[in-house]
Each structure stands twice: as structure tokens, then as C-alpha cells.
Amino acid sequence: DDAIRLPPAKRFGSAVRHARPMLSLDKAYSAEEVESWAAKFEGDILVMPKLDGIACSIRYDKKGKLVLAATRGSGTEGEDITANILQIAGVPERLPKGNGGLEVRGEVHMALSVFERFKGEFSNPRNLAAGAVRNKDSSKSKAFGLSFGAYDLVDGGLASEREKFDTLKQLGLPTVDHEFVDRKGIAAAFERFAQRRSTLDYEIDGVVYRADRIDEQERLGSTAHHPRFAIAFKFQGDSGETTLLDVEWGVSRTGTITPMAILQPIELSGAMVSRAGLHNITQFRALGLTQGARVEVTRRGGVIPHVERVVKPGPGKKKFAIPEQCPACGSPAEIRQKRDGEFLQCSKPRQCITARLRELEHFAKVIDIQGFGPKIVAAVVDAGLLSSPADYYRMQLSDLVKLERL
């Protein structure tokens, strides 16, 4: 790897392609969902808390020297943070003699006891950890006292998760808290972590389950989005009822046209929410939304809250139409079948998206909105927060701080 020949400080922030994609996890919101997932394989289940931090990959060369560390990024490509990972206490710069050629994956996070020192200046430990790990000055990054917890060992040729965790400990790497259960222990394990949540020295937003046997993991395989052998049982975010005022259709950078609910503002998890995701055409139709309907909205991690169900239809039962044209460029809109259901798509995405991103960048420049260059505009468009210049005035700080680079 040519990039590794450069000293860590020189290559900081540069793109790193992951040897194996760092996929996100499929999510469950009930023990029943996890139990039906677990019925698809044999053997025990690894259970660990889902740390609310920054996923990261650390590579050790054949001699056991830490040579590369990168953020998860898009899953296929992250950014080089080697210089700052070397500053984290507990992450060995060298593995014990005779070990090497390994990739360790885990979570960079900030202990709540450490966050106490910065509480007045920063809103939460995750955002502070995300900023600290990307600080170009590694001495400043070190001053934030970050922690690392390993949860995976890639290509070690081991037969089970038990063996992986034993190996990680022998190598001197700090690991995430974990236990092993059988199918009957799934719900109880979740309860144990949920009850301990308030006493832990780190933030968790759920519990992760993973098949213990590696042969079963290989048999189950992965989708393009997530491994089939692992699942995250998320703690339920705040939910509440409010009135659906309108549906807006936003266009992503790939040309997918996604419905967004415009709501009577409601406070969830300490933030005012006035917009919520409606996923895709399949779910949009299934919800049966009408103007003025009472809807249940949940903030389940992520940037955009979601409409879960209609509590009571609107007074006139007036349905929302699916647009026939792309709202950004006026080209015909097409319904396309994908793995997760039907999606609305602009028929000329290339010309439409380029023109719109330019318009949004130009608007930010003309009215002097600081910091909205091409990369940030693209990221905010992808998150579904920015579709037209008017959206600049609707954005909330609490939405933006959850995005990469912000």
C-alpha cells in the first residue's frame, strides 16, 4: 500500500479504501424481530452494546506494527486517522511478537466521565469524539482522551466470535463489553444492557447481536447494505403524535425522489422536529397518508425522524399524489423496483443533479452562508435535509451535527 509509506501526519484525512466493506447493521425494534433473525442459523449468539461512537478500522502489518487506521466513511471508503489513533491510550502501536497481518475493527468513543470536562462547550460525546478524531493536530486530539473498543477481527482465520475476542485480549486490545447467549437468552440480554445503560461510562443506543460461528456467518453472507449474520436491536427513541401538514418530495444525488412529511413541530429527544422521513413509495402507499392526519413520529437514531403510522386520518381524507415529474428538473418521474421496495426516480438524474447541486452551492455563495462548499452541500442533500434553497432556512443545528465532517 503506497500511502502507508508516507508518515501518518502527511496522509491524515486522505481517502482509504477498506479491504472488506464496513457495512452498516440491519435494525430491529423488538425481541421478536431478533428471535426470528436468530432462527436462520445454528449456534450461540454474541451480544454487545452498540456504542454511540465512530466506527473505525485499524490495520497491523505482518510485523505487528500499527500502520493504518481509517473511519468507516461510506462503508467502502473512509478517511485516514492513523496519527490520532496512535494517540489513544490502550491501542497498542505494536502487537506481541509473532502476531501481525491483522485488521481490527471497533468504535472510537468518549467516556462520559471524560466528557464531563467539556460539557459546557459541546452538546454530546459522540460529536465531540467525531471532531477530535479528525483534528489535524494530533496533540489536540490526544488532549480529548478518546477511547477505543474492538468488536471484530478480520481475516484472522478463526472459527468463532469467542475465539476472536480471546485473541483480541491476548493481543492487548481493549474490547467492547460482550457476552454469549443462546436463542432463549436474546430478550434477557437486551434487558440487562438496557438496565445497565444509566451506569455505563459510555453512551449506547442499542444492543448488537452476531452469530458466533464463522461458518454460519459465511453461509448467511451479506446484502449490499448489511451483513445477514448480525443485527442491532435499537433502544426506542422518543415518539409522539402530531399533525401531518404536507408532503414534500426531495431529490437525492442519485436522482431518487423521496417523500418527506412536513409536520406541526413536536419535541422529540430534546429537539424540535418539523420534518420526518417516509422511506419509499411502497411505505408511502402503505401508510395511507391524508392531509391533516394525526401521525406517530419516532426519532430512532439517524438524522431524520420517521413517520411510523397514521393514528387518525385527516378530516377530508384528502390523499397526497405521487408526482409524475421530478420536482427538481421537471423530467418525467419513473417508479422503479429495488430490493427494498418501489422507489420514485428522476428519468434524467445526471443533468438534474449536477444542475441542482450547482444551484445550491451558488445560493450559499451569493448570500454568504459560510462552510457550504461542494462536499458539505452534497452530504446535506444526501441526508435529505437540503433539496431547494429554502431548505437552508429550515435546517436545525441538531440535524447537521450528526453528519460526517460536521
N, C-alpha and C positions, 0 to 999 in steps of 0.2 A: 504494500500500500504506500504509494509515493508520498501522500500527505503526511503520513506518520513520521517521515524523515525530518520534517520541519519541527522545531521546538514547539511545545503546546501553546505558548503565548502568541506565536506567529500565526498559528492556524485557528485561533479561537474564533468561533462564530461561523466558520466555513461549513459548507454542506457535507454531511456524512451519509453515505448510503448504507442502510442496515443489511447485514449479511442475510438475515431472515427477517421478514416484515414484523414490526411490533404492532400487532393488531389490537384493536380495542375489544372490550368484552361485551358479549350479549348480556342483556339485563333482565332480571326477574323482580317482581314486586310481591311475591307470595311464596311461602314454603312449598305449596302445591306445584308451582311452576318449577321450582328447583328439583322437587322429587320426580316429576315427570321427565326432566332433563337427565337425572341420575339413573333412570330406569334403562337408559340406552347403552350402558356399559357395565362391565364387571369390575369388582374390586372396591377398595376403600376410596375415600374422598379426602383430599387435602382441603382444610378450611383456614382462611387467614383474613384479618381485617383489610378492608380496601382503604389504604392510606390516601388522604387527600393531599397529594403532592405532585411531583413532576417525574414521570416515568423516564428511565434512563438506562442506557446500555454501556457496560464497561468491558473493554477487551484487554486481555493479558496475552503477551506474545509467548512463543514457545519456551523462552527462558523464565517466564513467570513475571515479567515486568509490565506494569500498567502502561499501555501505550495509547489508548484511545477511549474517550468517553463522549457520548452524544445523547441529546434529548430524543424523545420519541418522535417529535415533529409530526409529519404527515402519516407516519407509520412505515413508509418506505425510506424516507429521508429525514434526518434530524440535523441538529447543529452541534458542532464541536464544542464541548465544555470541559475538555481534559484538564486544562490549567486549574479550574475551580474544583473539580472532583478530587484532584490531588491534595487540596486544602482541607478536605473533610476528615475530621478525626475518625478513626475506626476503619477507613477504607485503606487496605494495605497497598503500598506502592509496589511491593514485591510479594509474590506468593512463596510459601515454604519451598525449599529446594526440591527439584524433581517434578514440580507442577507447572503447567502452562498451557498455552494454546486454548484458552477458555474465554467464553463470553458470559458475563454475569449481568442479569437484569434486575432492576429494583426501583425503589422510589426515593427520590431526594425530597426531604421534607424538613420542616422546622418544628422542634419540640415546643409544646405550649409553654413550658417553663422558660424557654429562651425567648419566645415571642412576647412574654410579659415586659421585657425591656423596651420593646418597640411599639407597644400597644397604642401609645398616643399618636404615633405618626402613620401607622399602617392599619388597613381595615381587617386583614386576616392573614394567618401564617402562610397559606398556600401562595397567595400573590406575592408576598414578601420573598418566599423561597424561590419562586419563579424568577423574580427580578435579581435576587442575589446570585443565583447560579449562572445568570447570563451577564453578570457585571464584568466588564473588560479588565478591571483591576482586581487581580486575584487576592491581593491582601485585603481589599474591602470585602470581597466575597467571604473570605475566611472569618472576618470580624462578625459575620451574621450567625456563626455557629450552626451551620446546617448539619443534618443527619442523613444517613443512607441506610435503607433496609433492603437486603436482597430477597427476591422471591422466585428467581429462576436461574438455572444454569443451562446454557445452550450447548448442544453438541458435546456433552461430556461422556456420551455413550452409556449412560446409566439406565437401569431398568424401572426405576420408580421415583416419585417425588420424595419419598422418605430418604432414598439414597442421595438425592440431590441436596437436601437440607443437611444431611450428615456431612456431606462433602464440603458444602459452603462453610459449615462451622469449623471443620478441620483446616480449611484454608485461611481461617481467621477473618472471615467476612461477617459483618453484622447482618442478621436475618430478620425478616418480618415475623412477628408472633404467629404461631401456627399450631394446628392440632390435626389429627386424623380421625375421621368418624366413618361409620357405615351408613347405609341409607336411612336407618331408623334415627340416626343422630342429627339429621340435617336441621330440623326446626330448633332443637335444643341448642345446637352450636350457634345459630343466629341469635337466639335469646341471650346466650352467655355474653357474646360480644356487645349486643345492644345494651345489656345491663352494665357492662364494664365501661361503656363509652365515656361516661362522665368522669371516670377515674383515670383514664389513659392520658399519657403525656403527649399525645399527638391526635390530630383530627382524623376521624374516619367517616366515610359516607356510605358504608355498606360492608358486606362480607363477601369474599370471593371463594368459590368452590372450584376445585380442579380434580379431574380423575387422577388417581395415584399412579396407575400402571401406564408406562410409556407406550407399550404395545397397543393398549386400548386408545390412547391419545392419537397414535398414528392411524389406527383403523377409522376413528371418527373424523380426522382431518379438520380442515378449516374452510369457511366461506371466504370471499374476498374481503369481508368486513371483520369477522371474528372467528376464533377457534371454537369448534363444536365441543371440545372437551373441558371447557371452563365457562363459568357463568358468574355474574355479580348480582347478589341479592341486595338491592339498594334500600337504604332507610327511606321511608316515605317522606317526601318533602312536604312542606306546608301545602294544604289545599283549601280552597274556599269557593264560594259561589258568587257570580257576578253576572251582569247583563252583556250579551253579545251585541255590539253596536253595528259592526260591519265586517266584511271580509275583504282583505286586500290581497292582491296576487303579486308576489315578488319574483324576480328572475335571478337565479344563481349564475355563477360564472360559466357553468356547463350548459346553460340555456334551459335548465329545469325551472318550470313556473310553479311556485309553491304557495298554497293558501296560508294566510296569516289572519288570525282573529283579532279584531280591534275591540277592546273591552272597556267597560266602565272601570276606571282604575280601582285596583284592590291590593291590599298589602299582604304579601306572602314572604315568609322567611326574612322579614325586615326590609323588604324592598317593594316599592310601588310597581305594580305590574299593569300595563295597559295593552300589551300585545301577547299573543300566545300562538304556538305552532299548531298547525292542523295536518302535519305529516305529508300525505299524498292524496291523490284523487280517490283511491279505494277507501281510505279512512274518512276523507271529507264526506263522501256519499254515505258511508255507514253511520256517521254522527247525525245525519238528517238535520242540519242547522237551519234555523229560521231567524229572520230579523227580530231582535228584541228578546231572544230566548234566554232563559236562565241557564248558565253552564257551570260545570265544576271544572276548576282550573288547578293544576298541580305544578309545583316547582320541584322537579325531580333532578337536581343537579343540572349541569349544562347551562347554556346561556339563555335559551328561550323556554319559558314555561309552556305547558301543554294543556289543551282542552281535552278532558277525559271523557265527559259525557254531557248530554243535554238533560237538565233536571226538569225543565218545563218549557214547552215550545213557545215561540213568540206569539203575541196577541193575534196578528193577522196570518200566522203560519206562512209568511212570505219567504220562499226558498231563495238561496243565492245561486246565481247561474255560474257555470264554469265558462270562462272566457274562450271565445273562438279565435281570438288574435292575441299575440304576445303583447302584454301591456307596455313593454319597453320599446319595441320597434314596429309593432303593427303587422308583423309577418304572421301567416296562419299558425295557430297552435295545434299540436298533434298530441293525441293520447297514446302513450307507449307502455307496453307491458314490461316490467322489470321483475327481478326476483322477489322484491318486497311489495309488489302490487302495481297498480297503474299510476303513471306519472304524466303530468302535462309538460310538453316540451315545445320550445320555440323551434320552428322549422328551419330557421337560418341563424343558428346560435353564434357562429363565428363573427359575422358582421354586426350582429345585435350587441353582443357582449363587449367587444372591443370599443364600439362607439359609446356604450353606456359607461364603462369604466373611465374612459377619457372625459366624458361629461362630468362625472362625479369628482374626478381629480381636478378638473378645470374649475368647477364651482368652489371647491375647497381653497384653491389658489387665489381666485378672484376676491373672495370675501375674507381671505387671510385666516383660514382655520389651520392652526399650527399642527404639524405632525401627520397630516393625512396625505402621505405620498402614495405611489402606486401599490406597494406591498400591503400597507395598512388598509387602504381602500378595498383591495381585493379580499383581505381577510375578513373585513367587516361585512362585505357583500356576501361572502361565503357563509357567514354566521346568521344571515337572514335579517340583519339589522339595518341594512342600507340598500335601498332599491331606487330611490329618487332623491334629488337634492333636499326635499322637505324632510326626509328622514334624519338629516343631520341635527334637526331641532328636536327630534323625538328621542334621540339616544340618551341612555342613562349611563352614568359612570359605572354603576354596579354591573351593567351588561358588558361594558368594554373591558374592565379589568380581568375578566375571565379568559380573554383571548390570548393566543400566543403573541409574544413580543410586546404586549401592552402591560 
